[in-house]
Amino acid sequence: MNLDSAKRLATEVFSDTYHEARQKFLEAAPSSKAYACSTKGPGGEALFTDAVYIGAPNAKKLLILISGTHGVEGYCGSAAQLLFLKAGFHKRLASEIAVLFVHALNCFGFAWDRRVTAEGCDLNRNFIDFSKPIPANPGYEELAEHLVPADLSPEGLRRAEAAISEYRSRHGEWSFQAMRKSGQYTRPGGMFYGGTGPTEARFTLEQITRDFDVFQRDEVVVLDYHTGLGPYGYCELQCEDVSGMDGYERAVRIFGPSVTSNLVGNSTSPLLHGTQAEYWQRALGGRQTYVCPEFGTYEPDRSRKAFRDDLWLFLHRPDAADSELGRKIRAATKAHFYPQAADWKEMVVWRSHQVSRQAIEALSSAD
C-alpha cells in the first residue's frame, strides 16, 4: 500500500455513524448473520452485531477481526474490517484458513457513541468468571464519587479534581491510572464497571463462537480493535497478561517486536481484569493469540473527562440522553475516541493493512 492509496481508502472505509458503518460492512460482506440487540438506538432504531465467516467451514486456522468492543471505538475497528475486505485478503486464503468478522460487538455503545454496553458495563472488564470472587479495587472506592461526581457545576468539578490531584500526588500517576482502568465491580454507572454478570454483548460473542465452531480450530488469531490510549495515531499491539509469556511470544513471532505486554513492562496499559483476552484464553489456551491493536488519540485526562461526562449523563440525567446537552456530551466522547482528521485515518489505514497482512502470512506459513 502506498501513501496515495492509504489516503483514498481512508475516505472510503470510515463512517460517521453506526448505521453508515453497518451498511458499508454489509455491502462488502453480504453473507452475514445478524444478532439483534434488545436495546434500541437514539432514534428508536434496531441495532445489530453482524458476523461474517469466509473460508472453508472446516478450516483449522482462523483469523477473527472484532470491532466495537468499546462501542464508540467501533468507527476504527469497522474501518479496519472494511479495509481487509477492500484489500481482498479474504480472496487469497489458503484452504486451511478462514476469517471471521464480528462487526459492532457492542452495537449499543457504537450507536450511542458510548464505550459501555446498554447495562452500563465496560465489556472489556465483563469477561471475568463470575462464579469466583470478584476482583477488589479499594482505590476506586476511595475516589468513586470524585471520578463521576453528581455535581458537574464549576464548584463541584473543582472539589472532584482537587481530590483526584491529591490521590495522584499520594500514590503516583501509574497507580492512579491502574486504579481507574483496571476494572471495578461495585459501582454501577462508574468508570470501567465490569458488572455483576455477563452482559448481552458478552452472550452475543459466546453465541457467535458456538455458531461458527471457533473452539474446534487448531490455531486462532484474534484482532480486537480499540482506540483512545497512547500517542495520537500510533497503533500499539497489546497482549494481555492472561496469555502469559507464551502468548506474548506467539504475538511477537506474528507481528514483530512492536508487540507489547504489561507482563514485560512495555505496555501503556496497566493490568486489567475481565478483558476479552480472558475469554479466549479460557476457551483456547495456547491455540489462540489475542492482540489488541490500540490506536492512540489524545491525552489521558481528556479521555477521563469525556468518559466522566458520558457516565454522569446516563447515571444522573438519562432523560436528557438525546437532548441538546446529551448530544453535546456524546459528540465529545465520539471526538475523543474517533478523531475524524485525515492524518489519523490514514495512520489507521496503513497500520491496519499491515497487521492484517502479517496475520494472514503467519497463518499461511508452514507448521
C-alpha positions as a Markdown table, in Angstrom:
| # | Residue | x | y | z |
|---|---|---|---|---|
| 1 | Met | 0.0 | 0.0 | 0.0 |
| 2 | Asn | 1.4 | 3.4 | -0.9 |
| 3 | Leu | 0.5 | 6.8 | 0.6 |
| 4 | Asp | -1.9 | 7.8 | -2.2 |
| 5 | Ser | -3.9 | 4.6 | -1.8 |
| 6 | Ala | -3.9 | 5.0 | 2.0 |
| 7 | Lys | -5.4 | 8.5 | 1.6 |
| 8 | Arg | -8.0 | 7.3 | -0.8 |
| 9 | Leu | -9.0 | 4.3 | 1.3 |
| 10 | Ala | -9.3 | 6.5 | 4.4 |
| 11 | Thr | -12.1 | 8.4 | 2.8 |
| 12 | Glu | -13.9 | 5.2 | 1.8 |
| 13 | Val | -13.7 | 2.9 | 4.8 |
| 14 | Phe | -14.5 | 5.3 | 7.7 |
| 15 | Ser | -18.1 | 6.2 | 8.6 |
| 16 | Asp | -19.8 | 9.0 | 10.6 |
| 17 | Thr | -22.5 | 6.8 | 12.3 |
| 18 | Tyr | -23.0 | 3.2 | 13.4 |
| 19 | His | -25.7 | 2.8 | 10.7 |
| 20 | Glu | -23.4 | 4.0 | 7.9 |
| 21 | Ala | -20.7 | 1.7 | 9.1 |
| 22 | Arg | -23.0 | -1.3 | 9.2 |
| 23 | Gln | -24.4 | -0.5 | 5.8 |
| 24 | Lys | -20.9 | -0.3 | 4.3 |
| 25 | Phe | -19.9 | -3.6 | 6.0 |
| 26 | Leu | -23.0 | -5.5 | 4.8 |
| 27 | Glu | -22.5 | -4.3 | 1.3 |
| 28 | Ala | -18.9 | -5.5 | 1.3 |
| 29 | Ala | -19.8 | -8.8 | 3.1 |
| 30 | Pro | -23.4 | -9.6 | 2.3 |
| 31 | Ser | -23.5 | -13.1 | 3.7 |
| 32 | Ser | -23.8 | -12.1 | 7.3 |
| 33 | Lys | -25.6 | -13.4 | 10.3 |
| 34 | Ala | -27.3 | -10.7 | 12.4 |
| 35 | Tyr | -27.5 | -10.8 | 16.2 |
| 36 | Ala | -30.2 | -8.4 | 17.4 |
| 37 | Cys | -29.6 | -6.2 | 20.5 |
| 38 | Ser | -32.6 | -5.8 | 22.9 |
| 39 | Thr | -31.9 | -2.1 | 23.2 |
| 40 | Lys | -32.7 | 0.5 | 20.5 |
| 41 | Gly | -30.6 | 3.3 | 19.1 |
| 42 | Pro | -31.1 | 7.1 | 19.7 |
| 43 | Gly | -33.9 | 7.2 | 17.2 |
| 44 | Gly | -35.6 | 4.0 | 18.4 |
| 45 | Glu | -34.0 | 2.1 | 15.5 |
| 46 | Ala | -32.9 | -1.6 | 15.8 |
| 47 | Leu | -29.3 | -2.4 | 16.5 |
| 48 | Phe | -27.3 | -5.5 | 15.4 |
| 49 | Thr | -24.0 | -7.2 | 15.8 |
| 50 | Asp | -23.1 | -8.8 | 12.5 |
| 51 | Ala | -20.9 | -11.8 | 11.9 |
| 52 | Val | -19.4 | -12.9 | 8.6 |
| 53 | Tyr | -17.5 | -16.1 | 8.0 |
| 54 | Ile | -15.3 | -16.5 | 4.9 |
| 55 | Gly | -13.5 | -19.7 | 4.1 |
| 56 | Ala | -13.8 | -23.4 | 4.3 |
| 57 | Pro | -16.2 | -24.5 | 7.1 |
| 58 | Asn | -13.7 | -26.9 | 8.5 |
| 59 | Ala | -10.6 | -24.7 | 8.2 |
| 60 | Lys | -8.2 | -25.4 | 11.0 |
| 61 | Lys | -6.8 | -21.9 | 11.2 |
| 62 | Leu | -9.0 | -18.9 | 11.9 |
| 63 | Leu | -8.4 | -15.2 | 12.0 |
| 64 | Ile | -11.0 | -13.2 | 13.9 |
| 65 | Leu | -11.4 | -9.4 | 13.5 |
| 66 | Ile | -13.6 | -7.7 | 16.1 |
| 67 | Ser | -14.9 | -4.1 | 16.1 |
| 68 | Gly | -16.8 | -2.2 | 18.7 |
| 69 | Thr | -16.0 | -4.0 | 21.9 |
| 70 | His | -15.9 | -0.5 | 23.3 |
| 71 | Gly | -18.8 | 0.8 | 21.3 |
| 72 | Val | -17.7 | 4.2 | 20.1 |
| 73 | Glu | -14.3 | 2.8 | 19.3 |
| 74 | Gly | -16.1 | 0.8 | 16.6 |
| 75 | Tyr | -15.5 | 3.6 | 14.0 |
| 76 | Cys | -11.9 | 2.5 | 13.8 |
| 77 | Gly | -12.5 | -1.2 | 14.0 |
| 78 | Ser | -15.2 | -1.2 | 11.4 |
| 79 | Ala | -12.9 | 0.7 | 9.1 |
| 80 | Ala | -10.1 | -1.9 | 9.6 |
| 81 | Gln | -12.6 | -4.7 | 8.8 |
| 82 | Leu | -13.8 | -3.0 | 5.7 |
| 83 | Leu | -10.2 | -2.3 | 4.6 |
| 84 | Phe | -9.5 | -6.0 | 5.0 |
| 85 | Leu | -12.3 | -6.8 | 2.5 |
| 86 | Lys | -11.3 | -4.0 | 0.1 |
| 87 | Ala | -7.7 | -5.2 | 0.1 |
| 88 | Gly | -9.0 | -8.7 | -0.9 |
| 89 | Phe | -7.2 | -10.6 | 1.7 |
| 90 | His | -10.2 | -12.9 | 2.0 |
| 91 | Lys | -9.9 | -13.9 | -1.7 |
| 92 | Arg | -6.4 | -15.2 | -1.3 |
| 93 | Leu | -6.8 | -17.5 | 1.7 |
| 94 | Ala | -5.3 | -21.0 | 1.7 |
| 95 | Ser | -7.8 | -23.8 | 2.1 |
| 96 | Glu | -6.8 | -24.3 | 5.8 |
| 97 | Ile | -7.5 | -20.7 | 6.7 |
| 98 | Ala | -10.8 | -18.9 | 7.3 |
| 99 | Val | -11.7 | -15.4 | 8.6 |
| 100 | Leu | -14.5 | -14.4 | 11.0 |
| 101 | Phe | -15.6 | -10.8 | 11.2 |
| 102 | Val | -17.5 | -9.7 | 14.3 |
| 103 | His | -18.8 | -6.2 | 13.5 |
| 104 | Ala | -20.1 | -3.9 | 16.2 |
| 105 | Leu | -19.9 | -6.3 | 19.1 |
| 106 | Asn | -21.2 | -3.6 | 21.5 |
| 107 | Cys | -23.6 | -2.2 | 18.9 |
| 108 | Phe | -25.5 | -0.2 | 21.6 |
| 109 | Gly | -22.3 | 1.7 | 22.5 |
| 110 | Phe | -21.4 | 2.2 | 18.9 |
| 111 | Ala | -24.9 | 3.7 | 18.0 |
| 112 | Trp | -25.0 | 5.9 | 21.1 |
| 113 | Asp | -21.3 | 6.9 | 20.9 |
| 114 | Arg | -20.6 | 5.4 | 24.3 |
| 115 | Arg | -17.8 | 3.0 | 25.4 |
| 116 | Val | -20.1 | 1.0 | 27.6 |
| 117 | Thr | -22.9 | -1.5 | 27.0 |
| 118 | Ala | -26.6 | -1.0 | 27.5 |
| 119 | Glu | -26.2 | -2.3 | 31.0 |
| 120 | Gly | -23.6 | 0.5 | 31.7 |
| 121 | Cys | -20.7 | -2.1 | 31.7 |
| 122 | Asp | -17.3 | -1.9 | 30.2 |
| 123 | Leu | -17.5 | -5.0 | 28.0 |
| 124 | Asn | -13.7 | -5.4 | 28.3 |
| 125 | Arg | -14.0 | -5.8 | 32.0 |
| 126 | Asn | -17.0 | -8.1 | 31.8 |
| 127 | Phe | -15.3 | -11.4 | 30.9 |
| 128 | Ile | -14.3 | -12.4 | 34.5 |
| 129 | Asp | -15.5 | -15.8 | 35.8 |
| 130 | Phe | -18.5 | -14.5 | 37.9 |
| 131 | Ser | -18.6 | -17.8 | 39.8 |
| 132 | Lys | -15.4 | -16.7 | 41.6 |
| 133 | Pro | -14.8 | -13.8 | 44.0 |
| 134 | Ile | -14.8 | -10.5 | 42.1 |
| 135 | Pro | -11.5 | -8.5 | 41.9 |
| 136 | Ala | -11.3 | -5.9 | 44.6 |
| 137 | Asn | -10.3 | -2.3 | 43.8 |
| 138 | Pro | -10.1 | -0.3 | 47.1 |
| 139 | Gly | -8.6 | 2.7 | 45.4 |
| 140 | Tyr | -11.6 | 3.1 | 43.2 |
| 141 | Glu | -13.9 | 3.0 | 46.3 |
| 142 | Glu | -11.9 | 5.9 | 47.7 |
| 143 | Leu | -12.3 | 8.1 | 44.6 |
| 144 | Ala | -15.6 | 6.9 | 43.1 |
| 145 | Glu | -17.7 | 9.9 | 44.0 |
| 146 | His | -15.0 | 12.2 | 42.5 |
| 147 | Leu | -14.4 | 10.3 | 39.3 |
| 148 | Val | -18.1 | 10.5 | 38.4 |
| 149 | Pro | -19.4 | 13.3 | 40.6 |
| 150 | Ala | -23.1 | 14.0 | 40.8 |
| 151 | Asp | -22.4 | 17.8 | 40.7 |
| 152 | Leu | -20.8 | 19.0 | 37.5 |
| 153 | Ser | -21.0 | 22.6 | 38.4 |
| 154 | Pro | -17.7 | 24.6 | 38.5 |
| 155 | Glu | -17.5 | 24.2 | 42.2 |
| 156 | Gly | -18.4 | 20.5 | 42.1 |
| 157 | Leu | -15.7 | 19.9 | 39.5 |
| 158 | Arg | -13.2 | 21.9 | 41.5 |
| 159 | Arg | -13.8 | 19.6 | 44.5 |
| 160 | Ala | -13.6 | 16.5 | 42.4 |
| 161 | Glu | -10.4 | 17.5 | 40.7 |
| 162 | Ala | -8.8 | 18.5 | 43.9 |
| 163 | Ala | -9.4 | 15.1 | 45.4 |
| 164 | Ile | -8.1 | 13.4 | 42.3 |
| 165 | Ser | -5.0 | 15.6 | 42.3 |
| 166 | Glu | -4.3 | 14.7 | 45.9 |
| 167 | Tyr | -4.7 | 11.0 | 45.2 |
| 168 | Arg | -2.2 | 11.3 | 42.3 |
| 169 | Ser | 0.3 | 13.1 | 44.5 |
| 170 | Arg | 0.0 | 10.5 | 47.2 |
| 171 | His | 0.1 | 7.4 | 45.0 |
| 172 | Gly | 1.8 | 8.4 | 41.8 |
| 173 | Glu | 0.4 | 8.6 | 38.2 |
| 174 | Trp | 0.8 | 5.0 | 37.3 |
| 175 | Ser | -1.1 | 3.8 | 40.4 |
| 176 | Phe | -3.8 | 6.3 | 39.6 |
| 177 | Gln | -4.2 | 5.1 | 36.1 |
| 178 | Ala | -4.1 | 1.4 | 37.2 |
| 179 | Met | -6.8 | 2.1 | 39.9 |
| 180 | Arg | -9.0 | 3.9 | 37.4 |
| 181 | Lys | -8.7 | 1.5 | 34.5 |
| 182 | Ser | -8.2 | -2.0 | 35.9 |
| 183 | Gly | -11.9 | -2.6 | 36.5 |
| 184 | Gln | -14.3 | -2.3 | 39.4 |
| 185 | Tyr | -17.4 | -4.3 | 40.2 |
| 186 | Thr | -19.1 | -2.4 | 43.0 |
| 187 | Arg | -20.1 | 0.9 | 41.5 |
| 188 | Pro | -22.7 | 0.6 | 38.7 |
| 189 | Gly | -22.6 | 3.6 | 36.4 |
| 190 | Gly | -18.9 | 4.3 | 37.4 |
| 191 | Met | -15.8 | 4.1 | 35.3 |
| 192 | Phe | -14.7 | 0.7 | 34.0 |
| 193 | Tyr | -17.6 | -1.0 | 35.7 |
| 194 | Gly | -17.4 | -4.8 | 35.0 |
| 195 | Gly | -20.9 | -5.7 | 36.1 |
| 196 | Thr | -22.4 | -8.4 | 38.2 |
| 197 | Gly | -22.8 | -11.0 | 35.5 |
| 198 | Pro | -22.4 | -11.5 | 31.7 |
| 199 | Thr | -23.8 | -8.7 | 29.5 |
| 200 | Glu | -25.9 | -9.2 | 26.4 |
| 201 | Ala | -22.9 | -8.3 | 24.3 |
| 202 | Arg | -20.8 | -11.0 | 26.0 |
| 203 | Phe | -23.5 | -13.5 | 25.4 |
| 204 | Thr | -23.6 | -12.5 | 21.8 |
| 205 | Leu | -19.8 | -13.2 | 21.4 |
| 206 | Glu | -20.2 | -16.5 | 23.1 |
| 207 | Gln | -23.1 | -17.4 | 20.7 |
| 208 | Ile | -21.0 | -16.4 | 17.7 |
| 209 | Thr | -18.2 | -18.6 | 18.8 |
| 210 | Arg | -20.6 | -21.5 | 19.1 |
| 211 | Asp | -22.3 | -20.8 | 15.8 |
| 212 | Phe | -19.1 | -20.8 | 13.9 |
| 213 | Asp | -17.3 | -23.7 | 15.8 |
| 214 | Val | -14.5 | -21.4 | 16.8 |
| 215 | Phe | -13.2 | -23.7 | 19.6 |
| 216 | Gln | -12.7 | -26.6 | 17.1 |
| 217 | Arg | -9.8 | -24.8 | 15.4 |
| 218 | Asp | -6.2 | -25.7 | 15.8 |
| 219 | Glu | -4.9 | -22.1 | 15.6 |
| 220 | Val | -6.8 | -18.8 | 16.2 |
| 221 | Val | -5.6 | -15.3 | 15.9 |
| 222 | Val | -7.8 | -12.6 | 17.3 |
| 223 | Leu | -7.5 | -8.9 | 16.4 |
| 224 | Asp | -9.7 | -6.8 | 18.7 |
| 225 | Tyr | -9.6 | -3.1 | 17.6 |
| 226 | His | -9.5 | -0.3 | 20.2 |
| 227 | Thr | -8.8 | 3.4 | 20.3 |
| 228 | Gly | -8.0 | 6.1 | 22.9 |
| 229 | Leu | -4.8 | 5.0 | 24.6 |
| 230 | Gly | -1.3 | 6.1 | 23.6 |
| 231 | Pro | 0.1 | 8.8 | 21.2 |
| 232 | Tyr | -2.1 | 10.2 | 18.5 |
| 233 | Gly | -2.4 | 7.8 | 15.6 |
| 234 | Tyr | 0.1 | 5.3 | 16.9 |
| 235 | Cys | -1.0 | 1.7 | 16.9 |
| 236 | Glu | 0.3 | -0.3 | 19.9 |
| 237 | Leu | -0.2 | -4.0 | 19.5 |
| 238 | Gln | -1.1 | -5.0 | 23.1 |
| 239 | Cys | -1.1 | -8.5 | 24.6 |
| 240 | Glu | -2.8 | -9.1 | 28.0 |
| 241 | Asp | -1.2 | -10.8 | 31.0 |
| 242 | Val | -3.7 | -13.7 | 31.0 |
| 243 | Ser | -2.0 | -15.1 | 27.9 |
| 244 | Gly | 1.3 | -15.3 | 29.7 |
| 245 | Met | 4.8 | -15.0 | 28.2 |
| 246 | Asp | 3.9 | -17.8 | 25.8 |
| 247 | Gly | 1.0 | -15.7 | 24.3 |
| 248 | Tyr | 3.3 | -12.6 | 24.1 |
| 249 | Glu | 6.0 | -14.6 | 22.3 |
| 250 | Arg | 3.5 | -16.0 | 19.9 |
| 251 | Ala | 2.3 | -12.5 | 19.1 |
| 252 | Val | 5.9 | -11.3 | 18.6 |
| 253 | Arg | 6.5 | -14.1 | 16.1 |
| 254 | Ile | 3.5 | -12.9 | 14.1 |
| 255 | Phe | 3.7 | -9.1 | 14.4 |
| 256 | Gly | 7.3 | -8.4 | 15.4 |
| 257 | Pro | 8.9 | -6.7 | 18.4 |
| 258 | Ser | 6.5 | -3.8 | 18.4 |
| 259 | Val | 4.0 | -6.0 | 20.3 |
| 260 | Thr | 3.7 | -5.0 | 24.0 |
| 261 | Ser | 2.7 | -6.7 | 27.2 |
| 262 | Asn | 2.1 | -5.5 | 30.7 |
| 263 | Leu | 3.9 | -8.6 | 31.8 |
| 264 | Val | 7.2 | -7.4 | 30.3 |
| 265 | Gly | 6.5 | -3.8 | 31.3 |
| 266 | Asn | 6.4 | -2.2 | 27.8 |
| 267 | Ser | 2.7 | -1.6 | 27.5 |
| 268 | Thr | 0.9 | 1.6 | 28.1 |
| 269 | Ser | -1.9 | -0.4 | 29.7 |
| 270 | Pro | -1.9 | -1.5 | 33.3 |
| 271 | Leu | -3.0 | -5.0 | 34.3 |
| 272 | Leu | -6.7 | -5.3 | 33.6 |
| 273 | His | -9.5 | -7.6 | 34.9 |
| 274 | Gly | -12.2 | -9.2 | 32.8 |
| 275 | Thr | -10.8 | -8.5 | 29.4 |
| 276 | Gln | -11.9 | -10.3 | 26.2 |
| 277 | Ala | -8.4 | -11.9 | 26.3 |
| 278 | Glu | -9.5 | -13.9 | 29.3 |
| 279 | Tyr | -12.4 | -15.4 | 27.3 |
| 280 | Trp | -10.1 | -16.6 | 24.5 |
| 281 | Gln | -7.5 | -17.9 | 27.0 |
| 282 | Arg | -10.1 | -19.9 | 29.0 |
| 283 | Ala | -11.5 | -21.4 | 25.8 |
| 284 | Leu | -8.5 | -22.0 | 23.6 |
| 285 | Gly | -5.4 | -21.7 | 25.8 |
| 286 | Gly | -2.2 | -21.9 | 23.7 |
| 287 | Arg | -4.2 | -22.4 | 20.5 |
| 288 | Gln | -5.0 | -18.7 | 20.4 |
| 289 | Thr | -3.1 | -15.5 | 20.0 |
| 290 | Tyr | -5.1 | -12.4 | 21.2 |
| 291 | Val | -3.8 | -8.9 | 20.2 |
| 292 | Cys | -5.5 | -5.6 | 20.7 |
| 293 | Pro | -4.5 | -3.0 | 18.1 |
| 294 | Glu | -4.8 | 0.2 | 20.2 |
| 295 | Phe | -4.8 | 3.4 | 18.2 |
| 296 | Gly | -3.9 | 6.5 | 20.3 |
| 297 | Thr | -5.9 | 9.6 | 20.2 |
| 298 | Tyr | -5.5 | 12.4 | 22.8 |
| 299 | Glu | -4.1 | 12.8 | 26.3 |
| 300 | Pro | -5.5 | 10.6 | 29.2 |
| 301 | Asp | -7.1 | 13.4 | 31.1 |
| 302 | Arg | -9.2 | 14.4 | 28.1 |
| 303 | Ser | -10.3 | 10.8 | 27.8 |
| 304 | Arg | -11.2 | 10.8 | 31.6 |
| 305 | Lys | -13.3 | 13.9 | 31.4 |
| 306 | Ala | -15.2 | 12.9 | 28.3 |
| 307 | Phe | -15.8 | 9.5 | 29.9 |
| 308 | Arg | -16.9 | 11.2 | 33.2 |
| 309 | Asp | -19.4 | 13.4 | 31.4 |
| 310 | Asp | -20.9 | 10.5 | 29.5 |
| 311 | Leu | -21.3 | 8.4 | 32.6 |
| 312 | Trp | -22.8 | 11.4 | 34.5 |
| 313 | Leu | -25.3 | 11.9 | 31.8 |
| 314 | Phe | -26.6 | 8.4 | 31.8 |
| 315 | Leu | -26.4 | 8.0 | 35.6 |
| 316 | His | -28.0 | 11.3 | 36.6 |
| 317 | Arg | -29.8 | 12.7 | 33.6 |
| 318 | Pro | -30.8 | 9.7 | 31.4 |
| 319 | Asp | -33.9 | 11.6 | 30.3 |
| 320 | Ala | -31.5 | 14.1 | 28.6 |
| 321 | Ala | -29.5 | 11.5 | 26.6 |
| 322 | Asp | -30.9 | 12.7 | 23.3 |
| 323 | Ser | -31.4 | 16.3 | 24.3 |
| 324 | Glu | -29.1 | 19.2 | 23.2 |
| 325 | Leu | -27.0 | 18.6 | 26.3 |
| 326 | Gly | -26.9 | 14.9 | 25.7 |
| 327 | Arg | -25.9 | 15.2 | 22.1 |
| 328 | Lys | -23.1 | 17.6 | 23.1 |
| 329 | Ile | -21.7 | 15.2 | 25.6 |
| 330 | Arg | -22.0 | 12.2 | 23.2 |
| 331 | Ala | -20.3 | 14.2 | 20.5 |
| 332 | Ala | -17.3 | 15.0 | 22.8 |
| 333 | Thr | -17.0 | 11.2 | 23.6 |
| 334 | Lys | -17.0 | 10.4 | 19.8 |
| 335 | Ala | -14.5 | 13.1 | 19.1 |
| 336 | His | -12.0 | 11.7 | 21.6 |
| 337 | Phe | -12.2 | 8.1 | 20.6 |
| 338 | Tyr | -12.7 | 8.8 | 16.9 |
| 339 | Pro | -10.6 | 11.8 | 15.7 |
| 340 | Gln | -12.1 | 12.5 | 12.3 |
| 341 | Ala | -8.9 | 14.1 | 10.9 |
| 342 | Ala | -7.4 | 12.8 | 7.6 |
| 343 | Asp | -4.0 | 12.2 | 9.1 |
| 344 | Trp | -5.4 | 10.0 | 11.9 |
| 345 | Lys | -7.5 | 8.0 | 9.5 |
| 346 | Glu | -4.5 | 7.4 | 7.1 |
| 347 | Met | -2.4 | 6.2 | 10.1 |
| 348 | Val | -5.2 | 3.7 | 11.0 |
| 349 | Val | -5.5 | 2.5 | 7.4 |
| 350 | Trp | -1.8 | 1.9 | 6.9 |
| 351 | Arg | -1.2 | 0.1 | 10.1 |
| 352 | Ser | -4.4 | -2.0 | 9.9 |
| 353 | His | -3.4 | -3.1 | 6.4 |
| 354 | Gln | 0.0 | -4.1 | 7.7 |
| 355 | Val | -1.4 | -6.0 | 10.7 |
| 356 | Ser | -3.9 | -7.9 | 8.6 |
| 357 | Arg | -1.2 | -8.9 | 6.1 |
| 358 | Gln | 1.0 | -10.1 | 8.9 |
| 359 | Ala | -1.7 | -12.2 | 10.5 |
| 360 | Ile | -2.6 | -13.9 | 7.2 |
| 361 | Glu | 1.1 | -14.5 | 6.4 |
| 362 | Ala | 1.6 | -16.1 | 9.8 |
| 363 | Leu | -1.4 | -18.4 | 9.4 |
| 364 | Ser | -0.3 | -19.3 | 5.9 |
| 365 | Ser | 3.2 | -20.3 | 7.0 |
| 366 | Ala | 4.2 | -23.9 | 7.3 |
| 367 | Asp | 3.7 | -25.6 | 10.6 |
